[in-house]
Amino acid sequence: MPRKRLKVAVLFGGRSAEHEVSVVSAQAVMAALDADRFQAVPIGVTKQGTWLTPPDSERAITAIRSERFRALEEPLGEGILHRTQALSALRRIDVVFPLIHGTNGEDGTLQGFLELAGVPYVGAGVAASAVGMDKALQKAIFRQHGFPVPDDVVLLATRWRAGQEAAAREIEAAVPYPAFVKPANSGSSIGTSKARSREDLHDALEEAFRYDRKALVEAAVEGRQVEVAVLGNDEPEASPVGEITYEGEFYDYHAKYEDPNTRLHIPADIPPQTAEEARDMAIAAYKSVDCAGLARVDFFLTPQERLVLNEVNTIPGFTPMSMYPKLWEHAGLSYTDLITRLIELALERHEEKRRCV
């Protein structure tokens, strides 16, 4: 008798600035899902926050399959899942694969909703997702654990508007130019700018505050961009180390998703002891925020071969050509098998939590 296929809800889209990236990831996961074991149930969320029914989500994602970076359109009255309907629909699902990047997807809010629904889900829990999204909180935890991180200043929008010149002086006293200015809660380098002067700082902060009430001003680190993929729950594993090279001044949204000159190098051409140090630090950073399932851990590697921890990304880009799955592919785990393993980890973690109730 054939084994019953598990229903896997693929959640994608969302209200964040990374909506289009999420759609691309969802397309790839649905295409690669092991059809003998799993049945994909797409649930799209428009940029306005409207949840679409699975049939409407299927139609939407099929319609835009040939256009990589396009948003889900708002339905005209039909095909909408309201909040109570969404809870009911999710309770008929075996496991959820969240692919909503950024705000209201990667920041713990969606994870909390799934906890209320009582459904297993891939990836980090509520607390780890929230800390993973908030770069200011994340760096505070990293410092407490003794990880090397860039110097930074956290600034609230209210403090900036109350006295811009005084705030700028405080920032300059703590962080030298050049500096990177970024929203504390954002991803894909959206809202991030490089500041070389007070005039730049003013413009960069105004841009960052478009996306969040809290900004991070961080000392620029000269170095290579290296990354490690981590997989697992309580006993995670680290992939080989990869490196990203790009032509722009920094690894911004254009370099990540639009520039054909951006390259992934797997494995990174770095000394073996440095690679081992990166893998060990990646696992330690992953555990420090109580992550689960998956995360990509990003570093800067200075000309002196010193690793500086940048961030833990709890829902990394997940197309077959993204760094996270490519690193595991190099380690011998195919894209389809990686998706299967993540679903298994979600079910294991859900069962473990149930034993605590």
C-alpha positions as a Markdown table, in Angstrom:
| # | Residue | x | y | z |
|---|---|---|---|---|
| 1 | Met | 0.0 | 0.0 | 0.0 |
| 2 | Pro | 1.5 | 3.4 | -1.0 |
| 3 | Arg | 2.6 | 5.6 | 1.9 |
| 4 | Lys | 0.5 | 8.7 | 2.4 |
| 5 | Arg | 2.1 | 11.9 | 1.2 |
| 6 | Leu | 2.6 | 14.6 | 3.7 |
| 7 | Lys | 1.0 | 18.0 | 2.9 |
| 8 | Val | 3.7 | 20.7 | 2.8 |
| 9 | Ala | 2.5 | 24.2 | 2.9 |
| 10 | Val | 5.0 | 26.5 | 1.1 |
| 11 | Leu | 4.4 | 30.0 | 2.5 |
| 12 | Phe | 5.8 | 32.8 | 0.2 |
| 13 | Gly | 5.5 | 36.4 | -0.7 |
| 14 | Gly | 4.7 | 38.7 | 2.2 |
| 15 | Arg | 4.7 | 42.4 | 3.0 |
| 16 | Ser | 8.4 | 42.9 | 3.2 |
| 17 | Ala | 10.8 | 44.5 | 0.7 |
| 18 | Glu | 12.1 | 41.0 | -0.1 |
| 19 | His | 8.7 | 39.8 | -1.5 |
| 20 | Glu | 10.0 | 39.0 | -5.0 |
| 21 | Val | 13.0 | 37.1 | -3.6 |
| 22 | Ser | 10.6 | 34.9 | -1.6 |
| 23 | Val | 8.5 | 34.2 | -4.7 |
| 24 | Val | 11.6 | 32.9 | -6.6 |
| 25 | Ser | 12.6 | 30.7 | -3.6 |
| 26 | Ala | 9.0 | 29.2 | -3.4 |
| 27 | Gln | 9.0 | 28.4 | -7.1 |
| 28 | Ala | 12.2 | 26.4 | -6.7 |
| 29 | Val | 11.2 | 24.5 | -3.6 |
| 30 | Met | 7.8 | 23.5 | -5.1 |
| 31 | Ala | 9.5 | 22.2 | -8.2 |
| 32 | Ala | 12.1 | 20.2 | -6.3 |
| 33 | Leu | 9.9 | 18.7 | -3.6 |
| 34 | Asp | 10.0 | 14.9 | -3.5 |
| 35 | Ala | 6.7 | 14.1 | -5.1 |
| 36 | Asp | 6.7 | 10.6 | -3.8 |
| 37 | Arg | 6.7 | 11.8 | -0.2 |
| 38 | Phe | 5.2 | 15.2 | -0.2 |
| 39 | Gln | 2.3 | 17.2 | -1.7 |
| 40 | Ala | 3.0 | 20.9 | -2.1 |
| 41 | Val | 0.3 | 23.3 | -0.9 |
| 42 | Pro | 1.2 | 26.8 | -2.0 |
| 43 | Ile | 0.0 | 29.7 | 0.2 |
| 44 | Gly | 1.0 | 33.1 | -1.2 |
| 45 | Val | 0.8 | 36.4 | 0.7 |
| 46 | Thr | 0.5 | 39.6 | -1.3 |
| 47 | Lys | 2.5 | 42.8 | -0.7 |
| 48 | Gln | -0.6 | 44.2 | 1.0 |
| 49 | Gly | -0.6 | 41.3 | 3.4 |
| 50 | Thr | -3.6 | 39.4 | 1.9 |
| 51 | Trp | -3.3 | 35.6 | 2.2 |
| 52 | Leu | -4.3 | 33.7 | -0.9 |
| 53 | Thr | -6.1 | 30.4 | -1.0 |
| 54 | Pro | -3.9 | 27.4 | -2.2 |
| 55 | Pro | -5.7 | 27.3 | -5.6 |
| 56 | Asp | -5.3 | 31.1 | -6.1 |
| 57 | Ser | -1.6 | 30.8 | -4.9 |
| 58 | Glu | -1.0 | 28.1 | -7.5 |
| 59 | Arg | -2.5 | 30.1 | -10.3 |
| 60 | Ala | -0.5 | 33.2 | -9.2 |
| 61 | Ile | 2.9 | 31.4 | -9.0 |
| 62 | Thr | 2.3 | 29.7 | -12.3 |
| 63 | Ala | 1.4 | 33.0 | -14.0 |
| 64 | Ile | 4.7 | 34.6 | -12.9 |
| 65 | Arg | 6.9 | 31.6 | -13.3 |
| 66 | Ser | 8.6 | 33.1 | -16.4 |
| 67 | Glu | 9.3 | 36.5 | -14.6 |
| 68 | Arg | 11.6 | 36.0 | -11.7 |
| 69 | Phe | 11.2 | 39.2 | -9.8 |
| 70 | Arg | 7.5 | 40.0 | -9.8 |
| 71 | Ala | 5.1 | 40.5 | -6.9 |
| 72 | Leu | 1.9 | 38.6 | -6.2 |
| 73 | Glu | -1.1 | 40.6 | -7.3 |
| 74 | Glu | -4.0 | 41.5 | -5.0 |
| 75 | Pro | -7.1 | 39.4 | -5.8 |
| 76 | Leu | -10.4 | 41.0 | -6.7 |
| 77 | Gly | -12.4 | 39.8 | -3.7 |
| 78 | Glu | -12.1 | 36.1 | -4.2 |
| 79 | Gly | -9.3 | 33.6 | -3.4 |
| 80 | Ile | -8.6 | 35.3 | 0.0 |
| 81 | Leu | -7.8 | 33.4 | 3.2 |
| 82 | His | -8.9 | 35.5 | 6.2 |
| 83 | Arg | -7.1 | 35.0 | 9.5 |
| 84 | Thr | -9.4 | 32.4 | 11.0 |
| 85 | Gln | -9.6 | 30.6 | 7.7 |
| 86 | Ala | -5.8 | 30.6 | 7.5 |
| 87 | Leu | -5.5 | 29.0 | 11.0 |
| 88 | Ser | -8.1 | 26.4 | 9.9 |
| 89 | Ala | -6.3 | 25.7 | 6.7 |
| 90 | Leu | -2.9 | 25.3 | 8.4 |
| 91 | Arg | -4.3 | 22.8 | 10.9 |
| 92 | Arg | -5.0 | 20.5 | 7.9 |
| 93 | Ile | -1.3 | 20.7 | 6.9 |
| 94 | Asp | 1.4 | 18.3 | 8.0 |
| 95 | Val | 4.3 | 20.8 | 7.9 |
| 96 | Val | 4.9 | 24.3 | 6.8 |
| 97 | Phe | 8.0 | 25.5 | 4.8 |
| 98 | Pro | 8.2 | 29.3 | 5.4 |
| 99 | Leu | 9.9 | 31.2 | 2.6 |
| 100 | Ile | 8.7 | 34.7 | 3.5 |
| 101 | His | 11.9 | 36.7 | 3.9 |
| 102 | Gly | 12.1 | 39.8 | 6.1 |
| 103 | Thr | 9.4 | 41.5 | 8.1 |
| 104 | Asn | 6.3 | 39.4 | 9.0 |
| 105 | Gly | 8.0 | 36.2 | 7.8 |
| 106 | Glu | 11.6 | 35.9 | 9.2 |
| 107 | Asp | 11.2 | 38.0 | 12.3 |
| 108 | Gly | 9.3 | 35.6 | 14.6 |
| 109 | Thr | 5.8 | 36.9 | 13.9 |
| 110 | Leu | 4.9 | 34.2 | 11.4 |
| 111 | Gln | 6.6 | 31.6 | 13.6 |
| 112 | Gly | 4.4 | 32.6 | 16.5 |
| 113 | Phe | 1.3 | 32.3 | 14.2 |
| 114 | Leu | 2.4 | 28.8 | 13.3 |
| 115 | Glu | 2.9 | 27.9 | 17.0 |
| 116 | Leu | -0.7 | 29.0 | 17.6 |
| 117 | Ala | -1.8 | 26.8 | 14.8 |
| 118 | Gly | 0.1 | 23.9 | 16.4 |
| 119 | Val | 1.7 | 23.0 | 13.1 |
| 120 | Pro | 5.3 | 21.9 | 12.5 |
| 121 | Tyr | 7.4 | 24.3 | 10.5 |
| 122 | Val | 10.8 | 24.4 | 8.9 |
| 123 | Gly | 13.5 | 26.6 | 10.5 |
| 124 | Ala | 14.1 | 28.7 | 13.6 |
| 125 | Gly | 11.5 | 29.2 | 16.3 |
| 126 | Val | 10.0 | 32.5 | 17.5 |
| 127 | Ala | 12.9 | 33.8 | 19.6 |
| 128 | Ala | 15.7 | 32.8 | 17.3 |
| 129 | Ser | 13.8 | 34.2 | 14.3 |
| 130 | Ala | 13.3 | 37.5 | 16.1 |
| 131 | Val | 16.9 | 37.8 | 17.1 |
| 132 | Gly | 18.1 | 36.7 | 13.7 |
| 133 | Met | 16.1 | 39.5 | 12.1 |
| 134 | Asp | 17.1 | 42.2 | 14.5 |
| 135 | Lys | 20.8 | 42.9 | 13.8 |
| 136 | Ala | 21.2 | 45.1 | 16.9 |
| 137 | Leu | 19.9 | 42.4 | 19.3 |
| 138 | Gln | 21.8 | 39.7 | 17.4 |
| 139 | Lys | 25.1 | 41.6 | 17.8 |
| 140 | Ala | 24.5 | 42.1 | 21.5 |
| 141 | Ile | 24.2 | 38.3 | 21.9 |
| 142 | Phe | 27.3 | 37.8 | 19.7 |
| 143 | Arg | 29.3 | 40.2 | 21.9 |
| 144 | Gln | 28.2 | 38.4 | 25.0 |
| 145 | His | 29.5 | 35.2 | 23.6 |
| 146 | Gly | 32.8 | 36.8 | 22.7 |
| 147 | Phe | 32.5 | 36.6 | 18.9 |
| 148 | Pro | 34.5 | 39.2 | 16.9 |
| 149 | Val | 32.0 | 41.7 | 15.4 |
| 150 | Pro | 32.3 | 45.2 | 13.9 |
| 151 | Asp | 32.0 | 48.2 | 16.1 |
| 152 | Asp | 28.5 | 49.8 | 15.8 |
| 153 | Val | 26.0 | 52.3 | 17.2 |
| 154 | Val | 22.3 | 51.6 | 17.4 |
| 155 | Leu | 20.1 | 54.7 | 16.8 |
| 156 | Leu | 16.3 | 55.1 | 17.2 |
| 157 | Ala | 14.4 | 57.3 | 14.7 |
| 158 | Thr | 13.0 | 59.3 | 17.6 |
| 159 | Arg | 16.5 | 60.1 | 18.8 |
| 160 | Trp | 17.6 | 61.1 | 15.3 |
| 161 | Arg | 14.7 | 63.4 | 14.8 |
| 162 | Ala | 15.1 | 65.0 | 18.2 |
| 163 | Gly | 18.6 | 66.2 | 17.4 |
| 164 | Gln | 20.3 | 65.2 | 14.3 |
| 165 | Glu | 23.6 | 67.1 | 14.8 |
| 166 | Ala | 24.0 | 65.7 | 18.4 |
| 167 | Ala | 23.2 | 62.2 | 17.3 |
| 168 | Ala | 25.7 | 62.4 | 14.4 |
| 169 | Arg | 28.5 | 63.6 | 16.8 |
| 170 | Glu | 27.8 | 60.6 | 19.1 |
| 171 | Ile | 27.9 | 58.2 | 16.1 |
| 172 | Glu | 31.2 | 59.7 | 14.8 |
| 173 | Ala | 32.8 | 59.4 | 18.3 |
| 174 | Ala | 32.1 | 55.7 | 18.3 |
| 175 | Val | 32.4 | 54.6 | 14.7 |
| 176 | Pro | 34.9 | 55.9 | 12.1 |
| 177 | Tyr | 34.1 | 56.6 | 8.5 |
| 178 | Pro | 33.5 | 54.8 | 6.2 |
| 179 | Ala | 30.6 | 53.1 | 7.9 |
| 180 | Phe | 27.6 | 51.1 | 6.8 |
| 181 | Val | 24.1 | 52.3 | 7.8 |
| 182 | Lys | 21.3 | 49.8 | 7.7 |
| 183 | Pro | 17.9 | 49.2 | 9.2 |
| 184 | Ala | 18.1 | 46.9 | 12.2 |
| 185 | Asn | 15.3 | 44.8 | 10.9 |
| 186 | Ser | 15.7 | 44.2 | 7.2 |
| 187 | Gly | 17.5 | 41.8 | 4.7 |
| 188 | Ser | 19.0 | 41.6 | 1.3 |
| 189 | Ser | 20.9 | 44.8 | 2.0 |
| 190 | Ile | 17.6 | 46.8 | 1.5 |
| 191 | Gly | 17.9 | 50.2 | 3.0 |
| 192 | Thr | 21.7 | 49.8 | 3.5 |
| 193 | Ser | 24.1 | 52.6 | 2.5 |
| 194 | Lys | 27.8 | 53.3 | 2.8 |
| 195 | Ala | 28.6 | 56.6 | 4.5 |
| 196 | Arg | 31.9 | 58.4 | 4.2 |
| 197 | Ser | 31.0 | 61.8 | 5.7 |
| 198 | Arg | 28.4 | 63.5 | 7.9 |
| 199 | Glu | 26.4 | 64.4 | 4.8 |
| 200 | Asp | 26.4 | 60.7 | 3.7 |
| 201 | Leu | 25.4 | 59.7 | 7.2 |
| 202 | His | 22.4 | 62.0 | 7.2 |
| 203 | Asp | 21.1 | 60.6 | 3.9 |
| 204 | Ala | 21.9 | 57.0 | 4.9 |
| 205 | Leu | 20.0 | 57.3 | 8.2 |
| 206 | Glu | 17.0 | 58.8 | 6.4 |
| 207 | Glu | 17.0 | 55.8 | 4.0 |
| 208 | Ala | 17.4 | 53.3 | 6.8 |
| 209 | Phe | 14.5 | 54.8 | 8.8 |
| 210 | Arg | 12.2 | 54.2 | 5.8 |
| 211 | Tyr | 12.3 | 50.5 | 6.7 |
| 212 | Asp | 12.7 | 50.4 | 10.4 |
| 213 | Arg | 12.4 | 52.6 | 13.6 |
| 214 | Lys | 15.9 | 51.4 | 14.6 |
| 215 | Ala | 19.1 | 51.8 | 12.6 |
| 216 | Leu | 22.6 | 50.2 | 12.9 |
| 217 | Val | 25.7 | 52.3 | 12.1 |
| 218 | Glu | 28.5 | 49.8 | 11.7 |
| 219 | Ala | 32.2 | 50.3 | 11.1 |
| 220 | Ala | 33.2 | 49.1 | 7.6 |
| 221 | Val | 35.4 | 46.0 | 7.6 |
| 222 | Glu | 37.8 | 45.5 | 4.8 |
| 223 | Gly | 37.6 | 41.8 | 3.9 |
| 224 | Arg | 36.3 | 39.0 | 1.7 |
| 225 | Gln | 32.7 | 37.9 | 2.0 |
| 226 | Val | 32.6 | 34.2 | 3.2 |
| 227 | Glu | 29.6 | 32.2 | 4.3 |
| 228 | Val | 28.8 | 28.9 | 5.9 |
| 229 | Ala | 25.5 | 26.9 | 5.8 |
| 230 | Val | 24.4 | 25.3 | 9.0 |
| 231 | Leu | 21.9 | 22.5 | 9.1 |
| 232 | Gly | 20.3 | 20.7 | 12.1 |
| 233 | Asn | 18.6 | 21.2 | 15.4 |
| 234 | Asp | 20.4 | 20.5 | 18.7 |
| 235 | Glu | 23.5 | 19.0 | 17.0 |
| 236 | Pro | 23.9 | 21.1 | 13.8 |
| 237 | Glu | 26.4 | 20.5 | 11.1 |
| 238 | Ala | 28.4 | 23.1 | 9.1 |
| 239 | Ser | 29.0 | 23.0 | 5.3 |
| 240 | Pro | 32.2 | 23.8 | 3.5 |
| 241 | Val | 33.0 | 27.5 | 3.4 |
| 242 | Gly | 31.9 | 29.5 | 0.3 |
| 243 | Glu | 33.0 | 33.0 | -0.9 |
| 244 | Ile | 31.1 | 35.6 | -2.8 |
| 245 | Thr | 32.8 | 38.0 | -5.2 |
| 246 | Tyr | 31.1 | 41.0 | -6.7 |
| 247 | Glu | 31.9 | 44.1 | -8.7 |
| 248 | Gly | 30.1 | 46.8 | -6.7 |
| 249 | Glu | 31.4 | 48.7 | -3.7 |
| 250 | Phe | 29.5 | 46.4 | -1.4 |
| 251 | Tyr | 27.3 | 43.4 | -1.5 |
| 252 | Asp | 24.0 | 45.2 | -2.1 |
| 253 | Tyr | 20.6 | 44.1 | -3.5 |
| 254 | His | 21.8 | 44.6 | -7.1 |
| 255 | Ala | 24.9 | 42.5 | -6.5 |
| 256 | Lys | 22.9 | 39.8 | -4.8 |
| 257 | Tyr | 20.1 | 39.3 | -7.3 |
| 258 | Glu | 20.6 | 41.3 | -10.5 |
| 259 | Asp | 24.3 | 41.5 | -11.4 |
| 260 | Pro | 25.5 | 38.6 | -13.6 |
| 261 | Asn | 29.1 | 39.4 | -12.6 |
| 262 | Thr | 28.5 | 38.2 | -9.0 |
| 263 | Arg | 30.1 | 34.8 | -8.4 |
| 264 | Leu | 29.9 | 32.1 | -5.8 |
| 265 | His | 33.1 | 30.2 | -5.1 |
| 266 | Ile | 32.7 | 26.8 | -3.4 |
| 267 | Pro | 34.8 | 25.9 | -1.6 |
| 268 | Ala | 36.4 | 29.3 | -0.8 |
| 269 | Asp | 40.1 | 29.5 | -1.5 |
| 270 | Ile | 41.2 | 30.0 | 2.1 |
| 271 | Pro | 43.6 | 28.2 | 4.4 |
| 272 | Pro | 42.2 | 24.9 | 5.9 |
| 273 | Gln | 42.6 | 26.2 | 9.4 |
| 274 | Thr | 40.7 | 29.3 | 8.6 |
| 275 | Ala | 37.9 | 27.3 | 7.0 |
| 276 | Glu | 37.7 | 25.1 | 10.1 |
| 277 | Glu | 37.6 | 28.1 | 12.3 |
| 278 | Ala | 34.7 | 29.6 | 10.2 |
| 279 | Arg | 32.8 | 26.3 | 10.4 |
| 280 | Asp | 33.3 | 26.1 | 14.2 |
| 281 | Met | 32.3 | 29.7 | 14.7 |
| 282 | Ala | 29.2 | 29.3 | 12.5 |
| 283 | Ile | 27.9 | 26.4 | 14.6 |
| 284 | Ala | 28.6 | 28.4 | 17.8 |
| 285 | Ala | 26.9 | 31.5 | 16.5 |
| 286 | Tyr | 23.9 | 29.3 | 15.4 |
| 287 | Lys | 23.6 | 27.8 | 18.9 |
| 288 | Ser | 24.0 | 31.2 | 20.6 |
| 289 | Val | 20.7 | 32.4 | 19.2 |
| 290 | Asp | 19.1 | 28.9 | 19.7 |
| 291 | Cys | 18.6 | 28.4 | 16.0 |
| 292 | Ala | 17.0 | 25.3 | 14.4 |
| 293 | Gly | 16.6 | 23.7 | 11.0 |
| 294 | Leu | 18.8 | 26.0 | 8.9 |
| 295 | Ala | 20.7 | 29.3 | 8.8 |
| 296 | Arg | 23.5 | 30.9 | 6.7 |
| 297 | Val | 26.2 | 32.4 | 8.8 |
| 298 | Asp | 28.1 | 35.3 | 7.1 |
| 299 | Phe | 31.6 | 36.5 | 7.9 |
| 300 | Phe | 34.2 | 39.0 | 6.7 |
| 301 | Leu | 37.7 | 37.6 | 6.2 |
| 302 | Thr | 40.3 | 40.4 | 6.6 |
| 303 | Pro | 43.6 | 40.6 | 4.7 |
| 304 | Gln | 45.2 | 39.4 | 8.0 |
| 305 | Glu | 43.1 | 36.2 | 7.8 |
| 306 | Arg | 41.0 | 37.3 | 10.7 |
| 307 | Leu | 37.3 | 36.3 | 10.7 |
| 308 | Val | 34.7 | 38.9 | 11.7 |
| 309 | Leu | 31.2 | 37.6 | 12.3 |
| 310 | Asn | 28.6 | 39.6 | 10.3 |
| 311 | Glu | 25.2 | 37.9 | 10.9 |
| 312 | Val | 23.1 | 34.8 | 11.1 |
| 313 | Asn | 20.4 | 34.6 | 8.4 |
| 314 | Thr | 17.5 | 32.3 | 9.5 |
| 315 | Ile | 15.7 | 32.2 | 6.1 |
| 316 | Pro | 18.5 | 32.5 | 3.5 |
| 317 | Gly | 17.9 | 32.7 | -0.2 |
| 318 | Phe | 16.7 | 29.2 | -1.2 |
| 319 | Thr | 16.8 | 28.9 | -5.0 |
| 320 | Pro | 18.9 | 26.1 | -6.4 |
| 321 | Met | 21.6 | 28.7 | -7.3 |
| 322 | Ser | 21.6 | 30.4 | -3.8 |
| 323 | Met | 24.7 | 30.0 | -1.6 |
| 324 | Tyr | 22.9 | 27.9 | 1.1 |
| 325 | Pro | 21.8 | 25.0 | -1.1 |
| 326 | Lys | 24.9 | 25.2 | -3.3 |
| 327 | Leu | 27.1 | 24.8 | -0.2 |
| 328 | Trp | 25.3 | 21.6 | 0.8 |
| 329 | Glu | 25.3 | 20.4 | -2.8 |
| 330 | His | 29.1 | 20.6 | -2.7 |
| 331 | Ala | 29.0 | 18.5 | 0.5 |
| 332 | Gly | 27.0 | 15.8 | -1.3 |
| 333 | Leu | 23.4 | 16.8 | -0.4 |
| 334 | Ser | 21.2 | 17.5 | -3.4 |
| 335 | Tyr | 18.6 | 20.3 | -3.4 |
| 336 | Thr | 15.7 | 17.9 | -3.2 |
| 337 | Asp | 17.4 | 15.9 | -0.4 |
| 338 | Leu | 18.1 | 19.1 | 1.5 |
| 339 | Ile | 14.5 | 20.1 | 1.4 |
| 340 | Thr | 13.5 | 16.6 | 2.6 |
| 341 | Arg | 16.0 | 16.9 | 5.5 |
| 342 | Leu | 14.7 | 20.3 | 6.5 |
| 343 | Ile | 11.1 | 18.9 | 6.6 |
| 344 | Glu | 12.3 | 15.9 | 8.7 |
| 345 | Leu | 14.1 | 18.3 | 11.1 |
| 346 | Ala | 10.9 | 20.4 | 11.5 |
| 347 | Leu | 8.9 | 17.2 | 12.3 |
| 348 | Glu | 11.6 | 16.1 | 14.8 |
| 349 | Arg | 11.6 | 19.4 | 16.6 |
| 350 | His | 7.8 | 19.6 | 16.8 |
| 351 | Glu | 7.7 | 16.2 | 18.3 |
| 352 | Glu | 10.4 | 17.1 | 20.8 |
| 353 | Lys | 8.5 | 20.2 | 21.9 |
| 354 | Arg | 5.2 | 18.2 | 22.2 |
| 355 | Arg | 6.9 | 16.1 | 24.8 |
| 356 | Cys | 7.5 | 19.2 | 27.0 |
| 357 | Val | 3.8 | 20.1 | 27.2 |
